[in-house]
Amino acid sequence: MSNLGSAKQALRAELAHARQGAAYYQSLAETLEEALEKLETVDSGTTSRRSARSAAEPAQPKRRGRKPAAAAG
């Protein structure tokens, strides 16, 4: 019977260890997801600011024809 008791104790310890590992990796996954969301927010904010800046500045019209000759002086 002591072998069965030892086996049960070993299985319980292994199960506790596995649950701790699962909790650790669950926490790690949540932390990584939060970090990724923050980076995506920063990235989209940078893109939005660029878009807003370019929208605020009127586009220069393209000039056609020859460049004016430099005045001889």
ABEGO torsion letter per residue (X at the ends): XAAAAAAAAAAAAAAAAAAAAAAAAAAAAAAAAAAAAAAAAAAAAAAAAAAAAAAABBBBBBBBEBBBBBBBX
